[in-house]
Structure formats: structure tokens, C-alpha cells
């Protein structure tokens, strides 16, 4: 775990932005409780790592690349401040892909002395782009560009209840599907969005209105307006 690879190409290095809380005194004696929260937020190309408590003067963030944990961020030395929690946003990641991170404090000479438990996060699928829409009397067929995911939801906007309704779910290798049961001569708004799933047993959760979910929803495609034939 402590093997650090220092030479990397820019293609594999993630860009890290730090946003941390600061307190005015550096603690000589502290209880190190460095852990990455499982509720850290993700997008299609980023993971914002949230730390519950890090009472140290300096710490580093590592990402697992090709089997080794590689340093991707160092807060730098400080004689006056110590950090109490905070967050780090890792960008430039691939969509619907798992990444593993950990954090450590830093002792004399810049050497890590204690590591957090590794935490793995999966990014969301990318936004779907609809390529074509064809309408018949009672149905609409959509075609879209494939993205890395575990499936797609085809949705129609409900004008009466002012919400999107999922009409059909298709597999990850499908790039064209039909929404049936529509009324002739009526205008509809339709869209597609991809989804992924967090593997069973992993400690990653996604905040939702009804608690937490294991489903990662990609950003929906732009809505397309289409009228069925009379």
C-alpha cells in the first residue's frame, strides 16, 4: 500500500482541488481518525472526497493506479494551522468507472505515518446524446450514442403531473428503442438517460430524497419534442 509511484504521464494523473476547513492552532497530540466518508459526491468525471476528521498539520491524498497507491495531492507543510475535516475534488476521471483513494497524515521529512482505509467510488455515466427520433401513430423510436453504463431509461414528460415518467428500460448494449402506447396526433417530449449500479457490498452511497440509493444516474439527454402521426 505504501509503495508510491512518482513518475506518471499527464494522461493518468487526476487534477485535485482542495477545499478544507482550517483551525488556528497546530495540535501536538491528537487522535488520528482519518477516514473517507462513503457519502462523498460523484459526477461523470469527478469524485469529491469528504473526510470526517483529520486533525493533522499536513496530509496527502493517494489514488490507486495500476495496482499502486500514487500521491495526487499534498497540502504542504504548516507550522500554525491544522485541518479538521474537509474535502478534495478529483477531476479528469472516466465515466462509470471505479477509483480507489486513501489519505494519510505526514510526519517528519514528508513521510506518511498513518493511512486511512482505502475507499472505492464509482463515477456516474456520461450524458446521453440522442441521434434521431422517428414517430408513428402510437409510438416513438429513439436512437442514441452509446455511453459506458449498465442500462438506459427511456422517458416521456407527463404534462398533467409535471414530471418525467420512465416508459422503458433497456440494456447497456442497446442504442435504439421504441416507446409505445402513445396517442395519435399528440406532441410529446422524450429523453434518454443512462444509469450505473454501485457493486453489492461496497460502502459507496448516493444521497436521494428517500434516503440513499445504490443507483448512479447519468445526466439525461436533452429533451426532444416529437409529434405522433394522426
Residue, then its C-alpha position, 0 to 999 in steps of 0.5 A: x500500500x505504501x509503495x508510491x509511484x512518482x513518475x506518471x504521464x499527464x494522461x493518468x494523473x487526476x487534477x485535485x482541488x482542495x477545499x478544507x476547513x482550517x483551525x488556528x492552532x497546530x495540535x501536538x497530540x491528537x487522535x488520528x481518525x482519518x477516514x473517507x466518508x462513503x457519502x462523498x459526491x460523484x459526477x461523470x468525471x469527478x469524485x469529491x472526497x469528504x473526510x470526517x476528521x483529520x486533525x493533522x498539520x499536513x496530509x496527502x491524498x493517494x489514488x490507486x493506479x495500476x495496482x499502486x497507491x500514487x500521491x495526487x495531492x499534498x497540502x504542504x507543510x504548516x507550522x500554525x494551522x491544522x485541518x479538521x475535516x474537509x474535502x478534495x475534488x478529483x477531476x479528469x476521471x472516466x465515466x462509470x468507472x471505479x477509483x480507489x483513494x486513501x489519505x494519510x497524515x505526514x510526519x517528519x521529512x514528508x513521510x506518511x505515518x498513518x493511512x486511512x482505509x482505502x475507499x472505492x467510488x464509482x463515477x456516474x455515466x456520461x450524458x446521453x446524446x440522442x441521434x434521431x427520433x422517428x414517430x408513428x401513430x402510437x409510438x416513438x423510436x429513439x436512437x442514441x450514442x452509446x455511453x459506458x453504463x449498465x442500462x438506459x431509461x427511456x422517458x416521456x414528460x407527463x404534462x398533467x403531473x409535471x414530471x418525467x415518467x420512465x416508459x422503458x428500460x433497456x440494456x447497456x448494449x442497446x442504442x435504439x428503442x421504441x416507446x409505445x402506447x402513445x396517442x395519435x396526433x399528440x406532441x410529446x417530449x422524450x429523453x434518454x438517460x443512462x444509469x450505473x449500479x454501485x457493486x453489492x457490498x461496497x460502502x459507496x452511497x448516493x444521497x436521494x430524497x428517500x434516503x440513499x440509493x445504490x443507483x448512479x444516474x447519468x445526466x439525461x439527454x436533452x429533451x426532444x419534442x416529437x409529434x405522433x402521426x394522426 
